[in-house]
Amino acid sequence: MKGLAVALALVFSGANARSPASPSAYDQQTERELMVDAINAIPDITWKAATGPKDRLKPLHSSRHLYGVKESSRDELLQAAATPGSGVIMAPKISDVEAAALPTSFQSIEAWPQCAQTIGDIRDQSNCGCCWAFGAASAASDRACIATNGTLSMPFSDQDVCFNAEKSGCNGGTLLTPWQYIKSTGVVTGSQNVEDLAVDEGLPPSDPFWEQGFCAPFTLPHCHHHGPQGLDPYPAEGDAGCPSVTRSPAGPNACDSSSVGDHSNFATDKYTFDGQTYIYPSDASTIMNAIMSDGPVEAAFSVYSDFENYVSGIYQKTPLSTYEGGHAIRIVGWGSEGGVDYWTVANSWNPYWGESGYFRILRGVNECGIEDQVTASSPGSMWYKM
């Protein structure tokens, strides 16, 4: 513990001592590597931290702009649920008997193999705070596929949701906004960015729907999102090829030139659902039941600075961390390892990040608020082309 205390002191003294205007490469490198060493030295830590050549010189807190969930998000959901006729419902908690019958582990991609392509789609929000749109668009894609038994196996467009549901989507949104947009306006189809450096380097494309001609693909580039590089071919956040997005692109009103067939008409390539928007109580069993019944859900959690260095394991906040912002993701399953219960979470930082694009986080204790604003279409909703 003494070593941890020393490393922790060095991390924060280094952060406070360096000049933010012109820190030396040595200070930046030492600061991040000290934090990684301190995290890994914590007794009984359930996750592993690491850094890599693309981000070892990046200052701590350099990814805050990716965390685009506005502080008002949960209050907005709760207020809508309390307003009659809003189309937003607070889901009831399941009974103790129902909770006891839930399996100890469950993974959506295994439960619905006919929808493995959509569920396994790990997207890339680029250097933009559109996580709130990505979580919704991907969860909606999963639920549409599951509800139609694979008939609607297609990616719904992050480009459409992020830049049409919000005026400046890269600067943040709430979890209510995308679900209301999909319900009322409909969402067109759209893949990840069609230009993929992975393919240029002889690697598989990050997008399982690559070059399938959907309407509105995401136009911002794939990026390396901090952590060990591995085979990651993408430029790091803020570097050439992955600029920080300070002004969001205009929302699409026509399909891309790469679109084909039924997905080439923006006005008719729209999909929606006939139910309501559900917000789930902060109850792990009720959330588990929702996933097992209808598929993955969108959620948000408070990101702390240690999460920048996550590479594997079951994440839990450490004493080294400070609050960074709110980040939206997609919960796709759950399990238990070594007596520790966890959620399986699909991130939107491409499949090279973390555990092949996923991370795990403590389940049942509302770690970092991840069980506070779980949102999705209502149970049994029918999905269809408008």
C-alpha positions, 0 to 999 in steps of 0.5 A, spaced: 500 500 500 505 504 501 507 503 493 500 505 491 500 511 496 507 514 493 505 512 486 498 516 487 502 522 490 506 522 484 501 522 479 497 528 482 503 532 484 506 531 476 499 533 474 499 539 478 506 541 477 507 541 469 505 547 465 498 545 461 501 550 456 507 547 454 508 540 458 514 536 456 514 529 453 517 526 459 512 529 464 506 527 460 509 520 459 511 519 466 504 522 469 500 517 465 504 511 466 505 512 473 497 512 473 497 505 470 502 503 475 498 505 481 492 502 478 495 495 477 498 495 484 491 496 487 490 489 491 485 485 489 483 490 483 479 486 478 481 490 471 487 491 468 490 498 466 495 499 460 497 505 455 500 504 448 505 508 444 499 512 441 497 515 447 503 515 452 504 522 451 497 524 451 495 528 457 490 525 462 483 528 461 484 528 454 478 524 452 473 528 456 470 531 449 468 524 447 463 523 454 457 527 450 451 525 455 449 532 458 448 532 466 440 533 465 439 527 461 437 523 467 432 528 470 429 529 463 428 522 462 424 522 469 420 528 468 418 525 461 416 519 465 412 523 470 408 527 464 402 523 462 402 523 454 409 524 453 410 517 451 415 515 456 414 510 461 418 508 468 418 500 467 415 497 473 420 492 477 420 485 476 418 481 482 423 477 487 420 470 484 422 473 477 428 475 479 430 469 482 429 465 475 434 469 471 440 466 469 447 467 472 449 469 465 446 471 458 449 474 452 445 477 447 449 475 441 449 468 443 441 468 445 439 471 438 444 468 433 440 470 427 442 478 429 449 476 431 451 481 425 447 487 428 449 485 436 456 484 434 457 491 430 462 495 435 462 502 432 466 508 432 464 515 434 470 518 432 473 524 436 466 527 437 461 526 443 456 523 439 455 517 444 448 518 446 446 517 439 451 511 438 448 507 444 441 508 441 442 507 434 446 501 435 441 498 441 435 500 436 438 496 431 439 490 435 432 490 438 429 491 431 433 485 428 430 481 434 423 483 434 423 481 427 427 475 428 432 477 423 428 480 418 430 487 419 438 486 420 441 492 418 445 498 422 441 504 423 444 511 422 448 514 427 449 520 422 442 521 422 441 520 429 447 524 432 446 530 427 438 530 425 436 529 432 440 534 435 443 541 432 450 540 435 450 532 436 458 532 437 457 537 443 452 532 447 445 530 448 441 526 452 438 519 452 431 521 451 432 525 445 435 519 440 429 515 442 424 520 441 427 522 434 427 514 432 419 514 434 417 520 431 421 521 425 424 514 424 431 513 422 434 511 416 440 506 415 447 507 415 454 503 416 460 506 419 465 510 415 466 507 409 473 509 408 477 504 413 484 504 414 484 497 417 482 494 410 488 498 406 493 495 411 490 488 409 486 487 416 478 486 416 474 492 416 471 494 423 464 494 420 461 488 419 456 491 414 462 494 410 460 496 403 453 494 403 450 500 401 446 503 406 443 510 406 447 515 411 454 512 413 457 516 419 462 521 415 467 522 421 473 518 421 475 511 425 480 513 431 485 510 435 481 511 442 487 510 447 490 504 450 495 499 447 495 499 440 495 492 438 493 492 431 490 498 431 491 502 424 487 508 426 490 515 428 490 517 435 485 522 437 487 529 436 492 527 431 492 528 423 486 524 421 482 524 427 481 531 429 477 534 434 470 536 432 468 542 434 463 544 429 458 538 428 456 536 420 450 538 418 445 532 418 443 528 412 437 529 408 439 525 402 442 518 402 450 517 400 452 516 393 455 509 396 447 507 398 444 502 393 437 499 392 432 500 397 437 504 402 438 509 397 432 514 398 432 518 404 424 519 405 423 512 404 428 508 408 426 510 415 424 505 420 421 506 427 417 502 433 410 502 435 411 502 442 413 507 448 420 509 450 422 505 457 426 508 462 428 502 467 429 503 475 436 502 478 434 495 479 439 490 476 434 484 475 429 488 472 434 491 467 437 484 466 430 481 464 429 487 459 435 485 455 433 477 456 426 479 453 427 484 448 435 485 447 440 490 448 439 497 452 442 504 452 445 506 458 450 511 461 455 512 466 459 517 469 466 516 466 472 517 471 479 519 469 482 512 470 477 509 465 482 512 460 487 506 461 482 500 461 484 494 457 481 488 460 477 485 466 471 488 470 472 495 471 470 499 478 472 506 480 479 507 483 481 512 488 486 515 483 480 517 479 476 524 478 470 525 474 470 526 467 463 526 464 457 522 462 458 517 457 452 513 453 453 505 451 450 499 450 449 493 455 448 487 451 449 482 457 451 480 464 455 474 467 460 473 473 467 471 474 471 469 480 465 471 484 464 478 481 458 480 478 458 484 471 455 487 465 457 486 458 458 493 455 459 494 448 462 501 447 463 505 441 470 506 440 471 501 435 473 493 436 480 494 437 479 498 444 478 494 450 476 487 450 475 487 442 470 493 443 467 491 449 468 492 457 465 489 463 463 493 469 460 491 476 453 489 476 448 490 481 451 496 485 450 501 480 457 502 479 458 509 476 451 510 475 450 505 470 444 502 472 441 509 473 438 511 466 437 505 462 433 506 456 430 502 450 423 501 446 418 498 451 417 491 451 414 487 445 415 493 441 414 492 433 419 495 429 417 496 421 419 500 415 415 507 415 
